Amino acid sequence: MALTKLVFVLGLLAGSAASAACPFMEGALSGGVPDGEFLLDDYVVDDAGRLMTSDWGSPIADQSSLRAGERGPTLLEDFVFRNKIQRFDHERVPERVVHARGSGAHGEFVSYGDWSNITAADFLGAEGKTTPMFVRFSTVAGPRGSADTARDVHGFAAKFYTQEGNFDIVGNNIPVFFIQDAIRFPDLIHSVKMEPDSEIPTAATGHNTAWDFFSQQPSALHTLFWAMSPHGTPRGYRFMDGFGVHTFRFVNNEGQSKLVKFHWKSLQGKASLFGDEATIVSGTNADFHRQDLFDAIANGFFPEWELGVQIMEESDELRFGFDLFDPTKLVPEELVPVTPLGKMTLNRNPINFFAETEQVAFQPGHVVRGIDFTEDPLLQGRLFSYMDTALSRNGGPNFEQLPINRPVVSVNNNNRDGFGQMFIPLNAGAYTPQALNPDANPVQADESPGIGKGFLTAPSRRTGTTLIRADSPTFADVWSQPRLFFNSLLPAEQQSLVDGMRSDLSGVTSHVVRTNAVVQLNRVSHELAARVGAAFGIEPPAPEPQFYHDNRTDFVSVFNRPLARLDFLKVALLTSTSSAGSSNGTGDAAATASALKDALVADGVQLIVVAEDLFGGADMPYLAADATKFDAVVVAPGAEHLVAADAAPSALFPAGRPRDVLQKAFHFGKTVGAVGSARAALGEVGIEEGRAGVVVGDVVDGGFVEGVKEGLRTFKHLDRFEIDPGY
């Protein structure tokens, strides 16, 4: 291979550095690569039909070690064995300290219009402008091997591969954060991680150190309330919104700036699990969210989000009664509506999880012209910390050269060397200015909108005149917004929050910590403190009305709006192979399955036929069935005997499994239904016809199908959840 094939020339390449031929993959791109242009096409390896080689290209066979005789020892000179084992021993890299458990997908962002009046960002500069993206969703506290549905804040990190470099929005599914100053981040994470002596509990905050921190750091209450509510247990990544958390700046080419907050709004709608359901899912399918996202995309149901911003004037920093630079505060949308900028569609799964999802590096400091920072002290610390973490995980600064992290434009600077350097620069003088070969240097980009189009710092930014080590007094009120959030929840959502706190505090063994937590809750709501404290025999302090108000916002509830789409939701049809072909005068199971499947497919709903075995064409045996795997459950005619209390035992599934699936589905607020003779099954488990989310019919007709769809849109029928008396 000619040496020129190995040279990535900085400054001489037209367009993307990624467009250069990768030396290890020449001619290797064929079968197995997704159709259509792909950001990482030049890095995909196709092994089909090719000789096995060593890492340096020598053809080898790697299934037997080199031995001294048939029964002798393996020889140290066996480079095939050494290379294979050593590479295996070094495959793992350090997992992320936080957000270790995650999943990702590729997609694209399309701008709704030309937004150059408010920002110079190129990817927002024209209607229809398309930008490739990669998004990673995650939990925060748990390790890489923890369960998806652990109650937690969920990460929502989006990378835009723009024509002016990479831009990352590194946020969460919750618009606020626990702390106001980044210097407290190690304290927060040390407290919520597993206890250092026992390494327990995994991916959970129900222990002494976490709640000790929460009760001593009341700025954490707002985010804690969101996490204890249904927002902490989303149905899946497709059904949660995302937020940039901090206030940023938009800057246009004239240097005019606005304060903005980023919002991702799910076009599927929002949906969540309740606590006990999420706990069961953690045990039955730890990959629940990961699998839902991957399978939906693989089946052509591409999830979409709308990116919008709340736009505020620089003079609005303190206008709303709190500081816009305080990351524990949200701006109610009634005060500042969200302006939609464009739409993101995730339409391609990773080819290799490690190379893409595990190696992708997000940073709040990945910004482009037209987007600038604010003085938010948490944001300021994150600008350092994310870069530093990437250096630690990757052993050096060249992680930006990994294919998933490379921009689609050329990279030209004087940065050199480091572990894993992949570029061979022609410029021998890695410094500026120089007289020896001044034309070899990259040209300094200025802030003008002409040729330079360099990064533009908002001219309006000002600094203070004194240095202090203290929080701003404008950050002092940490109780009003948790109360705003709690006031704005539906009663069942409030109960879910109460139950989440009771569950978490049941893992706390310190009476002092529990009492301190109730004291802090009392500053948000006396009733809330009483409800939580009652589970532990703790009386709250007297009401503190100086902290209380009755304000509400319409945009924090999960369940106050129906789902907009039913894509890839799952409806179980409980059947019996012993009666699948028999008619009972009201239609048989096979006809029910066919009619229901045909009626639901247009809305993207998946019908899963469950039976004793798979011999009759069922999709799932009762042995593998569980109510948490479905979004609705319907009983087909002929299967009612399986739900009866005196159902005959079977060696094919645990006793009472079909009955349990139906009962648990109802208990978890899901839509349930029955067709024909199977209506008797509802009475067997105490489900009354006529209740919301209970659909019945003699046959699968239009009314029955619409009832199922309407129930799926509602998603959770909240009248089934018990509320504390008096609330």
N, C-alpha and C positions, 0 to 999 in steps of 0.2 A: 504494500500500500504506500503510495507516494506520501512524502512528508507533508505536502500541502493539504492532504486529506485530514491531517491531525491538527491543523492550525485554525483556531478560532481567532480571527483578527479583530481586535477591539478598535473601533473607529473606522474600519474599512468595510464592515459588513453592512449591506443595505437591509433595512428592516430588522427582523428579529434575529438575535443570536441563535435562537432555537431553530431557525431555518437552515443552519449549517448542518452538513452531514455528520451524524454521530459516528466516530471511528469504529465502534463496536457493532454497528448495525447496518453497515452498507449493504443494500440489496436485501434486507431482512424484513421488509414491511410488506406483508401480504395477508394471508388468511388470519382470522381472529381479531382483526382490527375493526372497530365499528365503522359503518358506512359514513361518508361525509367527512369534511375537513374537521380535524380535531387538534386542539391546542398541543397535545403531546405526541402527535403522530411520529415525529422524528426520533422518539425514544422508545417506541414499542418494539419488542423483540418477538419474532415468530420462530420457534424452534422446530416446527413441523418439517420432517424429512431431512433435517440437517444432522451432521455428525456431532456427537458429544465432544466438547473440547474442554481443555483447562481454561482458567481465567486469562491466560496469555495466548490462547488460540490454538494450542496443540491438540489434535484429535486423540481422544482417549476412550477407554472403557472404565467405568467407575463402580462396578458392582462386586469386585473381589479385590482384597488386599494382596500385595506382593509378599509372598511367604518364603522362608527357607525350607523348602520341601513341603509335601502335602499336609503334614501335621505340625510344621515348624512355626516359629514366631514370625510376626510381621516385621519387615525390615524398615529401619529408620529412613532409608533412602527412598521409600515409596512416596514420591511427591504427589501422586494422585490421591492417596489416602490422607496425607498431611493437609493438602490444600482443601479437600472436601470437609474434613473434620474441623480444621481451624476456621474456615469460613462459617461453618455452622455454629461454632462456639462464640463467634462474634456477630451473629445476626441481629441480636437485640440492641436497641439504643435506650437510653434512659427515657422513661415515660414522662409526660408533662407533670409538673408538680401539681397543677390544677388543670381541670378540663382533660384529664387523661382518657376518660371514656368517651368516645365520640364516633361519629359516622359522617361521611361527606358525599358530595355529588357535584358534577359539573353542570353548567347551565349557561344562560345568557341573559343579559339585561338589555332592554330596549327602552330608550328615552321616549317619553310622551311628547316632547317638544323641544324647542330651543330655549334653554334657561340661562342664556348668557347675560340676561339683564341682572341676574343675582349671583352667578358664579362663572368663573372662567374655566371650570372643569370641562375638558374636551368631551368626555363621555356623556355630558348633558348638553352638548352644544347644538344638537339638531334633532328634529323629530325623526323617529325611526332608527337613530344611530344605535348599532348593536355592539355590545361589549361582552367578550367571553368572561365567565366567572367560575369560581370554585367556592363552595360553601361547606363549612364543617359545623355540625351540631354536636352538643356534648352535655354531660353533667359536669359539675364543678368539683365536688369533694371526693368522689370515689376514685379508686385506682382503675387502671385500664380493664381489669377483669371483673369489675362490678356490674350490677344490673342497670339496665337502661331506665327502669321505672322507679328507682330510688327517689324519694322526695328530695328535690334539690332545685336550685336555680339552674337553668339550662342555657348553655352557651349558644350563640348564634353569630358566627364569624363569617364574613363574606369578603372574598377577594375579587376585585375588578381588574382584569388585565387590559388597561386602557392604552390608548396610543400615546400617552404621556407618562407611562410608568404604572406601577401597581398602586391601587388604592384599596385599603382594608377598612371595613367597618367591623370592629371587634366588640361585639356586644352580647346581650343576653335576651332571654324571653321575658325579662322583668326590667322595667325602665329605670330602676334606681339600684343603688348598691349599699352594702352594709356600712361602709366607712366613708369619711369625708376627706381623709388625708392618706396618701399612699404609704406613709411611714408606718401606718398601723396594719398594713396588709399581712406581713409575717405573723403578727399577733392573731389576726382573724383566722388565717389558714392553720396555724398551729393549734388553735382552739377547736376548730371543726373537724380536723383530721382525727384519725383513730387515736385512742388513748395510748401514750407511749409505752406503758408497761405491758398492756395486754394486746395491743393492736386490734382493739375492738371499740366501737362497732364499725363495720365496713360501710362506707357511703351513707352515713347517717349522722344527724346532729343530736340524736337523743342520748346525750351523755353529759357528764358533769362539766367538762371544760368548755364545750360549746355554749351551753346555757349560762355558764358563769360569765363568759365574754359578752353574750347578748345582754345580760342583765346589768353588766357594768359599763357597757358601751351602748347607750340607748339610741345612738344614731343608727344602729343595726335594726331597729324595730320595723321600719317601713319595709325593707327587703324581706325581713323575717315573716312579716304578715303575708306578703305575696307568696313566699315559698310554702307557708303552712296552708295556704288556700289551694283550690284546684289548679292554680298556675304552677304549683310545684310538682304536679303529677299529670302532665299532658297526655292525651290519647296517643300522640305521636308527633314527630317533628313537623309533619305536614300541617298540623292543627294548632300551631302556636305562632304568635306574633314575635317580632324581634325589635330590639331597641338599641340605639347607639349609646345609651345611658348618659353620656356627657353632653354638655352644650359645646358645639363647634362653631366655626365661622365659615360662611360663604363669602368669597371675595371676587368681585367682577374685574374685568380688565381695566376699569377706571379706578380701581383701588377702593371702591365702595364696599362696605362689609355689612353683613347681617348675622345675627346669632341664630343658630339652627339646632334642632334636635331631630335625629334620624329615627324613622319608624318603618318597620317592615310589617305590613298587614297581610295576613294569610287570606288568599282568595278562596281557600277551601272553607274558611270559617274556623272558629276556635272550638275545641272540644277537649275535655279532660276526663281522667279517671278519678274516682274517689279513693280515699286512702286505703281501705281494706282491699279493694280490687287491685290497686297498684301493688300492694304487698304480695298478693297471690301471683300476679303476673311475674314478679321478680323471681319467684320460684319455678314457675312453669315455663317461662321463656325469657331468659335474661337479655336476649337480643330483640325484644319486642319492637322497640322504636327503630333500631337498625334494619330489622327485617321488613318492617312496614315501608320505610322509605325506599329500600333497595328493590323490593318486589313491585311497588307501585310504579317506579320508573321503568323497571324491566318489562312491565306489562303495558306500557304506553300511557300511564296516567301520570302526567308530568305536573308536579305541584308548582304553584305559582304564588308569588308575593308581590305586593305593590310597595315600592319604595316611596316614602313621602317625607316631608320635613315640616316641622313647625318653624315658621319664620318670624323672627323678632328683631326689633331695632337694638342697636348697641345701647341705647338709653334705657332699655327695658330690664337691665340687669336686676333691679330691685323692685320693679313695677308691681309684681304680683304678690307681694307680701313675703317673699323669700328670695334667696340669692340664686340666680340662674347658674352660677358656678358651683353650687352645692349638689353633688351627685346623689344625694339621698332624697332629692325632690323631683317630682314630675310637674309638668305644666298641663293642667286639665285642658282637654281639647275644646271644651266650651269656651275657654279664654282665648286659645290660639288653635284654630283648626289645622289639621294636617293637609298640606298641599301635595297631591300625588305628582311624582316626577317621572315615574316609569315602572316597568314590570319586569320582574325576574322569573324565569322559568328554569327549573332543574330538569334536564332531559337526558342525562348520560351518567351511568354509574361508573365508578372507578374500575379500571382494568386490574389494578393491583393495589390492595388496601395500603400496604406499607409504603410503597413508592409515592402514593398520592396522599391519602388521608392522614397517614402517620407522619409523613415528612413535611407536609405543608406547614409553613410558618406564617402566622398572622402577627401584625404589629399595628397598634394605633398610630405609630410614626410613619407608616406607609401612606403618605398623602401625596396628592398631586396639586398642581397649580389650580387655584380656585377654591381650595379647602384649607382652612387654617385652624389652629388650636385656640383654646381659651385658657384662662388662668385657673381653671378647675384643678385643685391640688391633687386629686386622685388621678386625673388624666396626665398631669405633669409627671407623676411618678411612673405611670404605666408606659410613657414614652421611653423611659430608660429600661424598665424591668423586662418588657417583652423581648427587646433586642438582647439583653443579657441572658435571658433564659434560652433563647435560640443558640447563642454561642455555647452555652453549657451542654445542651442536648446534642449538638452537632460537632463538638470538638474544635470549633474554629469559625471564622467569619464567612466561609464560602457556601453556607447553606442557601444563600440567595441564588447560587448557580445550579441547584438541583432543579430538574425539569419542572416540577410542580410550582416552584417559587419564581422561576425566571419570568421577567416581563416579556412582552411581545415586541419590545423595541430594543435596540442595541444598548449595551451598557458601556459607558466610556468614562473612565476616571483614573486616578493614580493609585488606587488600592491594589496591593500586590500580595502574592505568596499565600501562606497559610495552608493548613491541611486540606488536601483534596482540591487544589487549584486546578481548574479545567481549561483556563484560557492561556494563550501564548501571546502576550502583547508585543507589538512591533516597536512601541515607543520605549527606548532605552532609558530615557530620563523621566523617572516617575516622580516628578516634582514640578511645581509651578511657582514663579516663572522660571524660564531657562533661556539661555542665549545659544547653547550648542546646537539645538535643533528645535527652534520655537514652533515650527509648523507641525511637529509631531504631537504636540499637546492637544487634548480636547479643549474646545473654546468655552470660556466661561459664559454661562447663560445669564442674561440679565432679566429684570422683572418686566420689561416692556412687552406688550402683546405682539410685537413684530417678530423678528428672527429669533430672539432669545427665548421668550415664553418660559422663563425660569420660574421657580417657585416664588410665589408672591405672598409676603407677609403683610397682613392687614395694616395699612398705615395708621388706622385708628387706635392700634394697641398702645397702651400706656402702662408705665410701671410706677409703683409707689416710691417714696423717698426714704423710707426707713426699713430696716431689717428686723423682723420679729419672729419668734418661734411660738406661735399660738394660733388657734382657730379664729377665723373672722367672727365677730359678734353677729354677723348676718347669717351664720350657720347654726345659731343657738337653738332654734325651735326644732326639736326632733320628734315631737308628739302629734302635731296637727295633721301631718299627712298620713301617718298610720291610721288615724281616726277617719280621715277622708276616705281612705281605702276601705276600711271596715264598714263605714256607713253605706258605701256604694255597692256592697255585695248583696245578692239575694239571700233570703233567710237560710236556705240550704247551703249556700256557699259560706255564710258566716258559721254555720254549724260545722262544716268541713274544716274551717280554720280552727275552731275551738277543739274539735276532735284531733286535728293534727298536733296542736300544742299539748293536749292531754297525752297523746301517744308519745311524743318526744320527751315530755317531762317525766313520763313513767320510767324512762331509762336513766333518769337523773337520780342518784342515790343521796345527794346532799340536800338536807332539808333547808339549809341556808340558801342554796342556789335556787331552789324552787320558790322559796319565799321572796327572794329578791326579784325573781321573774314576775311574780304576781304584783309586786309593788310597781314595777315598771308598766305592766299592762294596765294598772289602775289609772295611770296618767293618760292613757288612750281611751279607756272605757271602763267605768266601774262595773258595769254588767259583764263585760268580757272577763275582767279579773275574777269576778265572783264565779262565773261559769267554769273557768279553768281551775281556779283554786278549790272548788267544791270536790273535784276528783281526788284531792290530796288532803282534805280537811284543813285547808288554809283560808283563813278569813282575810279578805282584802282590806286595805286601809279605807278610811272614809272617802267618799267621792271628792274629787279634786276638780271642781267645775271650771277653774281658771284655764284648764287645758281642753275643755270640751267644746264642741260645736256640732251643728247638724248639716254641714255642707256635704254635698254628694257630687259625683261625676258619673257620667253614663258609660264610660269607656274602659272600665277595669273589670267588669264582670265577664266570666267565661260563658255563662249560659243564658244571658239575656237576649241573645239573638240566635236564630236557627242557623244550621250549616248552610252555606251557599252551594256546596257541591257534595255529592255522595260518592265521588270517585274512590274505588277500591275499598269501600266499607264491606263488611262481611256479614251475611245472613246465614245462620245455620238452619237447615231443614232436618228435623229429627224424624227418621223413618225406621221401619222394621223390615228386614229382609224376609221374615216369615210371613209377611202380609203385603209385600210390595206389589204383587201382581193381582191381588184379589180386589174385587169391586164390592163396596159396601153401600151402594146406592147414592152416595154423595161424592163420588170421585175417588180414585185410588192414588196411592203415593207417587207412582210414576207420572201420572197426569199432573199432579200437583207440582212436582219438581219441574217438569217441562214448562208448565205455564208460568210458574214463578220465575224461573230462570230467564225465560224470554222477556218477561215484563220488566225485570230489574236491570238487564244488561245494558239497556239504552242509557241508564244513569250511571253506568260504571260499577254497579253493585255486584259483588261476587256471591253467588249462591253456593254454599258448601253442604252437600248431602251427607248426613251422618247416619250410619247404620251399624249393626252388630259386627259386620265384616265388610270387606271390599269386593266380594265376589259378584254382587249384584250391580256394580258400577258406582257405588258410593265413593265419596271423596275422602272421608275420614271415618275411622272406626270409633265407637264410643270409648274404647280404651284410651285414645289420644284426645278426646274431646273435653273441653272445659269452657264454662260460660265466658271466661275472660278472653277467649280467642275470637269471640263474635260480637258484633254490634247489635244484633237482633237474633231472636230464636223463634222459629215457627215449628209447630208439631204437625206432621202430615197425617192424614187418615190412616188408620191401621197401626199407628205407633203408640196409641194411648195406653195400651197394656204395659208398655215398658216404663211408663211414668207412674203407674198405680203403686200405692203403698205396699201392696202384696205382690208386686211383680216377681215373677219366678227368677231365681238367681241364674246367672250365666257365667261360664268359665271364660267368656270372651272379654269381659269388662268388670270393673269393681261393682259390687252390689249397689244399686240405687244410682248409678252414674247418669242415665238419661233424666231421671227425676231431679237430680242435683243440678244438671245443666239448666233446666227450665227454671227451677227455683232461684238459683243464683243469678241468672239473667234478670229476673224480675227484681230481686233484691238490689242489684247494682244499677237499677233505673233504666234498663234497656227495654226496647220494644219487644214484646212477646206476642205470639199469635197462634191460632189453631184453625185448621180447616176440617170441615165435615165432622165425622165422628170423633176426631181428635179434640173437639171442644171440651169433651169430658175430662181431658188431661188437665185443663186449667183448674177446674173444680177440685181435682185430686190434690193439687198443691196449694189450694186456697187463694187462687187468683180470680178475682171477680171480673166478669165481662162488663164492659161499659166504663172501666177506668181508663184514664189517659194512657196511651201507649199499649193498650191491649186490643189487638185486632183479631176479629173472628169473621168467618164466612163459611157458607156451605160449600163454595167452590172458590177457586182463585179467579175472581173477576176484577173489573176495574176498580171497584170500591175497595176491595181487599188490598190490592197492590198499592193504591194511593195511601191507604192507611199505614202500610208498612213504610213507605217512603216518607210520609209526614212524620212518623215516629223516629225515623233515622235522622231527619233534619233537626228535630228537637233534641235528639241524641240522649239526653238524660231526662227522665220524667221525675222531677224533683219532689213530687208529692209523696214518693215512697220512702223518703229519708226522714227519720225521726228528728224532731227539733226539741231542744231542751224546753220543758214546760215553762210557759210564760214569755217565750221569745219567738 
